[in-house]
Amino acid sequence: MAPSRFKSLRDKLLLQEDLNFLITNRVPRIFLTRLMGRFSKIQSPLLAGLSIAAWRLFTDIDLSEAKETRFGSLHDCFTRELRPGARPIDPDPRVMTSPCDGIVGACGDVDGEQVFQAKGFPYTLTDLFGSAEAAAPFRDGTYVTLRLTSSMYHRFHAPADAKVEHVTYISGDTWNVNPIALKRVERLFCKNERAAVRLRLEGGQPVALVAVAAILVAAIRLHFLDVLLNVRWKGSNELPCDAQAMRGEELGWFEHGSTIIVFAPKGFRLCDHLEPGTRMKMGQALMQIPAR
């Protein structure tokens, strides 16, 4: 390719990224998120059908695995269940499975307290979890970022047999969490609304799922608390739990699409097939659990 043509193509791609960032982030994010929340819950099969048809113009949404294919509202489509057997769960007790469908982003070893949202954009565990005490078990541990696109299955599940011990809810902004924003906004995950769900595996190891909300999706439903955490939540930020969950059991859902960051302590390691860009399905092997 001639240098001039290559430069022209590169400039077009950069312009597309800049426009994408401008359209999805330089807007009243929280207002639009609240507005989308109200609109998506309007009960009207006709409106839902028209909205889904418009949605298909911009995404590769596939409803062939859905338990129901007709929806009373757009929210019902966002939070759809899958047909039984659509997501086989890896039965190997030596691995922790993916809690959701997603695209692998930054992943690997935690360097002390430092992790990355994208190359050159670090953040700390303490900033993400909200306290040094909550972050301490995952120092020098392992992490993997799983990004859920708007067209994906939005429910998330237990990665292994475990007890849910605590949830820390941190209210915040609703920046887009796509790769374009992650390369532009420092400490983005630490700025957005999020819920850190802390679990303990049967072997005693602590694990955390940090569910990060985003623009149009600042709402997280957790079944074991029976609450809807969103930008209007006025309850306690610290929510003790005592709920048993089996491998693959549903824990909750996002109301559109966002990110789950999985943290494990030192000794865990990513499965060999994982690297940035890998598409994961809920139930597939994610991390190797060290022998007791």
C-alpha positions as a Python dict, from the first residue, in 0.01 Angstrom:
ca = {
    (1, 'M'): (0, 0, 0),
    (2, 'A'): (138, 344, -97),
    (3, 'P'): (238, 567, 197),
    (4, 'S'): (-19, 832, 102),
    (5, 'R'): (-302, 577, 85),
    (6, 'F'): (-192, 423, 413),
    (7, 'K'): (-188, 768, 578),
    (8, 'S'): (-534, 843, 440),
    (9, 'L'): (-673, 515, 576),
    (10, 'R'): (-506, 573, 914),
    (11, 'D'): (-649, 926, 936),
    (12, 'K'): (-996, 794, 858),
    (13, 'L'): (-967, 531, 1131),
    (14, 'L'): (-846, 791, 1379),
    (15, 'L'): (-1134, 1018, 1283),
    (16, 'Q'): (-1378, 733, 1336),
    (17, 'E'): (-1233, 670, 1683),
    (18, 'D'): (-1249, 1038, 1769),
    (19, 'L'): (-1610, 1060, 1652),
    (20, 'N'): (-1698, 744, 1842),
    (21, 'F'): (-1545, 885, 2160),
    (22, 'L'): (-1717, 1221, 2108),
    (23, 'I'): (-2060, 1070, 2046),
    (24, 'T'): (-2050, 816, 2330),
    (25, 'N'): (-1873, 1020, 2598),
    (26, 'R'): (-1900, 1395, 2540),
    (27, 'V'): (-2272, 1381, 2613),
    (28, 'P'): (-2478, 1404, 2937),
    (29, 'R'): (-2401, 1042, 3024),
    (30, 'I'): (-2598, 1000, 3346),
    (31, 'F'): (-2905, 1179, 3205),
    (32, 'L'): (-2904, 960, 2894),
    (33, 'T'): (-2853, 650, 3107),
    (34, 'R'): (-3158, 729, 3320),
    (35, 'L'): (-3359, 811, 3009),
    (36, 'M'): (-3258, 483, 2846),
    (37, 'G'): (-3352, 295, 3161),
    (38, 'R'): (-3704, 436, 3153),
    (39, 'F'): (-3747, 387, 2779),
    (40, 'S'): (-3625, 27, 2782),
    (41, 'K'): (-3887, -73, 3040),
    (42, 'I'): (-4188, 54, 2848),
    (43, 'Q'): (-4415, -249, 2803),
    (44, 'S'): (-4505, -254, 2435),
    (45, 'P'): (-4425, -552, 2211),
    (46, 'L'): (-4455, -328, 1904),
    (47, 'L'): (-4212, -69, 2040),
    (48, 'A'): (-3978, -348, 2155),
    (49, 'G'): (-3983, -504, 1807),
    (50, 'L'): (-3908, -173, 1636),
    (51, 'S'): (-3630, -96, 1883),
    (52, 'I'): (-3468, -437, 1835),
    (53, 'A'): (-3489, -395, 1454),
    (54, 'A'): (-3309, -60, 1486),
    (55, 'W'): (-3057, -217, 1725),
    (56, 'R'): (-2973, -483, 1465),
    (57, 'L'): (-2855, -210, 1226),
    (58, 'F'): (-2562, -135, 1458),
    (59, 'T'): (-2486, -469, 1624),
    (60, 'D'): (-2464, -841, 1547),
    (61, 'I'): (-2725, -939, 1806),
    (62, 'D'): (-2816, -1309, 1787),
    (63, 'L'): (-3140, -1416, 1954),
    (64, 'S'): (-3130, -1775, 1829),
    (65, 'E'): (-3009, -1899, 2171),
    (66, 'A'): (-3266, -1702, 2369),
    (67, 'K'): (-3527, -1885, 2576),
    (68, 'E'): (-3790, -1643, 2444),
    (69, 'T'): (-3770, -1465, 2108),
    (70, 'R'): (-4059, -1221, 2154),
    (71, 'F'): (-4023, -951, 2413),
    (72, 'G'): (-4261, -715, 2586),
    (73, 'S'): (-3994, -447, 2625),
    (74, 'L'): (-3641, -367, 2518),
    (75, 'H'): (-3531, -436, 2877),
    (76, 'D'): (-3664, -792, 2846),
    (77, 'C'): (-3442, -841, 2541),
    (78, 'F'): (-3135, -691, 2714),
    (79, 'T'): (-3173, -926, 3012),
    (80, 'R'): (-3290, -1231, 2818),
    (81, 'E'): (-3237, -1584, 2946),
    (82, 'L'): (-3085, -1854, 2726),
    (83, 'R'): (-3225, -2191, 2633),
    (84, 'P'): (-3123, -2474, 2870),
    (85, 'G'): (-2789, -2618, 2759),
    (86, 'A'): (-2689, -2314, 2553),
    (87, 'R'): (-2385, -2258, 2778),
    (88, 'P'): (-2223, -2586, 2888),
    (89, 'I'): (-2030, -2541, 3214),
    (90, 'D'): (-1676, -2682, 3231),
    (91, 'P'): (-1702, -2943, 3510),
    (92, 'D'): (-1327, -2954, 3591),
    (93, 'P'): (-1292, -2857, 3960),
    (94, 'R'): (-934, -2745, 3890),
    (95, 'V'): (-1050, -2449, 3681),
    (96, 'M'): (-1257, -2140, 3744),
    (97, 'T'): (-1498, -2068, 3459),
    (98, 'S'): (-1589, -1746, 3284),
    (99, 'P'): (-1877, -1579, 3469),
    (100, 'C'): (-2016, -1425, 3149),
    (101, 'D'): (-1992, -1399, 2775),
    (102, 'G'): (-1731, -1140, 2688),
    (103, 'I'): (-1425, -1029, 2496),
    (104, 'V'): (-1097, -1056, 2687),
    (105, 'G'): (-930, -720, 2741),
    (106, 'A'): (-630, -648, 2960),
    (107, 'C'): (-532, -954, 3165),
    (108, 'G'): (-242, -1124, 3339),
    (109, 'D'): (-54, -1071, 3663),
    (110, 'V'): (-129, -797, 3912),
    (111, 'D'): (195, -603, 3978),
    (112, 'G'): (165, -534, 4348),
    (113, 'E'): (-152, -326, 4338),
    (114, 'Q'): (-125, -214, 3977),
    (115, 'V'): (-332, -346, 3688),
    (116, 'F'): (-406, -208, 3342),
    (117, 'Q'): (-727, -114, 3161),
    (118, 'A'): (-526, -68, 2838),
    (119, 'K'): (-159, -36, 2745),
    (120, 'G'): (-14, 262, 2929),
    (121, 'F'): (-328, 319, 3139),
    (122, 'P'): (-280, 167, 3487),
    (123, 'Y'): (-504, 182, 3791),
    (124, 'T'): (-474, 44, 4143),
    (125, 'L'): (-673, -223, 4323),
    (126, 'T'): (-743, 14, 4613),
    (127, 'D'): (-901, 271, 4380),
    (128, 'L'): (-1112, 3, 4214),
    (129, 'F'): (-1231, -177, 4529),
    (130, 'G'): (-1266, 139, 4735),
    (131, 'S'): (-1033, 33, 5018),
    (132, 'A'): (-689, -117, 5073),
    (133, 'E'): (-841, -387, 5295),
    (134, 'A'): (-1073, -515, 5021),
    (135, 'A'): (-792, -504, 4765),
    (136, 'A'): (-528, -678, 4981),
    (137, 'P'): (-613, -1044, 4891),
    (138, 'F'): (-545, -976, 4523),
    (139, 'R'): (-203, -808, 4548),
    (140, 'D'): (35, -985, 4305),
    (141, 'G'): (-259, -1199, 4196),
    (142, 'T'): (-417, -1261, 3858),
    (143, 'Y'): (-689, -1074, 3672),
    (144, 'V'): (-883, -1080, 3347),
    (145, 'T'): (-1109, -812, 3200),
    (146, 'L'): (-1423, -936, 3020),
    (147, 'R'): (-1608, -678, 2810),
    (148, 'L'): (-1973, -746, 2732),
    (149, 'T'): (-2088, -576, 2413),
    (150, 'S'): (-2446, -452, 2385),
    (151, 'S'): (-2550, -750, 2171),
    (152, 'M'): (-2421, -1019, 2408),
    (153, 'Y'): (-2593, -1228, 2672),
    (154, 'H'): (-2592, -998, 2977),
    (155, 'R'): (-2634, -1232, 3273),
    (156, 'F'): (-2337, -1336, 3486),
    (157, 'H'): (-2280, -1653, 3687),
    (158, 'A'): (-2070, -1807, 3963),
    (159, 'P'): (-1726, -1912, 3829),
    (160, 'A'): (-1702, -2202, 4077),
    (161, 'D'): (-1874, -2344, 4383),
    (162, 'A'): (-1839, -2059, 4629),
    (163, 'K'): (-1994, -1851, 4904),
    (164, 'V'): (-2083, -1490, 4826),
    (165, 'E'): (-1953, -1299, 5128),
    (166, 'H'): (-1975, -928, 5052),
    (167, 'V'): (-2071, -667, 4795),
    (168, 'T'): (-1927, -317, 4785),
    (169, 'Y'): (-2130, -79, 4570),
    (170, 'I'): (-1956, 238, 4452),
    (171, 'S'): (-2164, 500, 4275),
    (172, 'G'): (-1994, 686, 3994),
    (173, 'D'): (-1998, 803, 3635),
    (174, 'T'): (-2113, 615, 3326),
    (175, 'W'): (-1827, 646, 3078),
    (176, 'N'): (-1838, 411, 2782),
    (177, 'V'): (-1606, 116, 2849),
    (178, 'N'): (-1519, 33, 2488),
    (179, 'P'): (-1150, 10, 2383),
    (180, 'I'): (-1157, 362, 2239),
    (181, 'A'): (-1250, 514, 2576),
    (182, 'L'): (-1010, 287, 2767),
    (183, 'K'): (-723, 433, 2563),
    (184, 'R'): (-828, 790, 2642),
    (185, 'V'): (-972, 811, 2994),
    (186, 'E'): (-730, 738, 3277),
    (187, 'R'): (-854, 512, 3559),
    (188, 'L'): (-1187, 476, 3381),
    (189, 'F'): (-1300, 165, 3571),
    (190, 'C'): (-1232, 349, 3899),
    (191, 'K'): (-1455, 638, 3790),
    (192, 'N'): (-1759, 439, 3681),
    (193, 'E'): (-2038, 295, 3890),
    (194, 'R'): (-1942, -57, 3999),
    (195, 'A'): (-2015, -343, 4235),
    (196, 'A'): (-1732, -556, 4377),
    (197, 'V'): (-1874, -901, 4454),
    (198, 'R'): (-1641, -1096, 4683),
    (199, 'L'): (-1664, -1475, 4694),
    (200, 'R'): (-1478, -1752, 4873),
    (201, 'L'): (-1415, -2081, 4694),
    (202, 'E'): (-1462, -2416, 4865),
    (203, 'G'): (-1084, -2434, 4908),
    (204, 'G'): (-1089, -2107, 5102),
    (205, 'Q'): (-940, -1885, 4828),
    (206, 'P'): (-1093, -1538, 4785),
    (207, 'V'): (-1217, -1434, 4439),
    (208, 'A'): (-1379, -1110, 4326),
    (209, 'L'): (-1602, -1016, 4035),
    (210, 'V'): (-1603, -639, 3982),
    (211, 'A'): (-1905, -551, 3769),
    (212, 'V'): (-1848, -210, 3607),
    (213, 'A'): (-2147, -26, 3463),
    (214, 'A'): (-2131, 211, 3165),
    (215, 'I'): (-2330, 459, 2962),
    (216, 'L'): (-2692, 343, 2915),
    (217, 'V'): (-2630, 54, 3159),
    (218, 'A'): (-2590, 195, 3510),
    (219, 'A'): (-2798, -79, 3668),
    (220, 'I'): (-2684, -412, 3814),
    (221, 'R'): (-2927, -672, 3950),
    (222, 'L'): (-2793, -916, 4210),
    (223, 'H'): (-3030, -1202, 4290),
    (224, 'F'): (-2883, -1294, 4628),
    (225, 'L'): (-2950, -940, 4757),
    (226, 'D'): (-3271, -882, 4561),
    (227, 'V'): (-3174, -522, 4493),
    (228, 'L'): (-3117, -315, 4182),
    (229, 'L'): (-2797, -116, 4218),
    (230, 'N'): (-2802, 197, 4003),
    (231, 'V'): (-2728, 570, 4004),
    (232, 'R'): (-3043, 628, 4213),
    (233, 'W'): (-2943, 376, 4485),
    (234, 'K'): (-2957, 540, 4829),
    (235, 'G'): (-2882, 236, 5045),
    (236, 'S'): (-2564, 121, 5214),
    (237, 'N'): (-2246, 91, 5009),
    (238, 'E'): (-2132, -213, 5208),
    (239, 'L'): (-2363, -512, 5176),
    (240, 'P'): (-2265, -825, 5373),
    (241, 'C'): (-2385, -1154, 5221),
    (242, 'D'): (-2404, -1519, 5310),
    (243, 'A'): (-2521, -1696, 4996),
    (244, 'Q'): (-2402, -2025, 4850),
    (245, 'A'): (-2362, -2043, 4474),
    (246, 'M'): (-2290, -2344, 4258),
    (247, 'R'): (-2062, -2334, 3955),
    (248, 'G'): (-2258, -2175, 3670),
    (249, 'E'): (-2543, -2055, 3892),
    (250, 'E'): (-2681, -1718, 3785),
    (251, 'L'): (-2577, -1430, 4013),
    (252, 'G'): (-2737, -1134, 3834),
    (253, 'W'): (-2739, -924, 3520),
    (254, 'F'): (-2651, -595, 3357),
    (255, 'E'): (-2929, -406, 3188),
    (256, 'H'): (-2736, -345, 2866),
    (257, 'G'): (-2366, -431, 2835),
    (258, 'S'): (-2050, -352, 3024),
    (259, 'T'): (-1748, -515, 3189),
    (260, 'I'): (-1666, -773, 3456),
    (261, 'I'): (-1311, -787, 3594),
    (262, 'V'): (-1226, -1118, 3761),
    (263, 'F'): (-959, -1113, 4034),
    (264, 'A'): (-791, -1411, 4201),
    (265, 'P'): (-504, -1427, 4452),
    (266, 'K'): (-143, -1523, 4387),
    (267, 'G'): (-106, -1879, 4259),
    (268, 'F'): (-395, -1871, 4011),
    (269, 'R'): (-306, -1844, 3642),
    (270, 'L'): (-493, -1776, 3322),
    (271, 'C'): (-581, -2071, 3103),
    (272, 'D'): (-346, -2108, 2806),
    (273, 'H'): (-597, -2005, 2539),
    (274, 'L'): (-664, -1662, 2690),
    (275, 'E'): (-525, -1344, 2538),
    (276, 'P'): (-665, -998, 2461),
    (277, 'G'): (-932, -1027, 2194),
    (278, 'T'): (-1036, -1384, 2281),
    (279, 'R'): (-1414, -1426, 2276),
    (280, 'M'): (-1537, -1618, 2578),
    (281, 'K'): (-1865, -1788, 2652),
    (282, 'M'): (-1999, -1820, 3002),
    (283, 'G'): (-1890, -2154, 3147),
    (284, 'Q'): (-1564, -2189, 2954),
    (285, 'A'): (-1240, -2243, 3147),
    (286, 'L'): (-1091, -1910, 3258),
    (287, 'M'): (-829, -1964, 3531),
    (288, 'Q'): (-639, -2257, 3676),
    (289, 'I'): (-702, -2301, 4050),
    (290, 'P'): (-381, -2393, 4237),
    (291, 'A'): (-369, -2720, 4429),
    (292, 'R'): (-446, -2685, 4796),
}
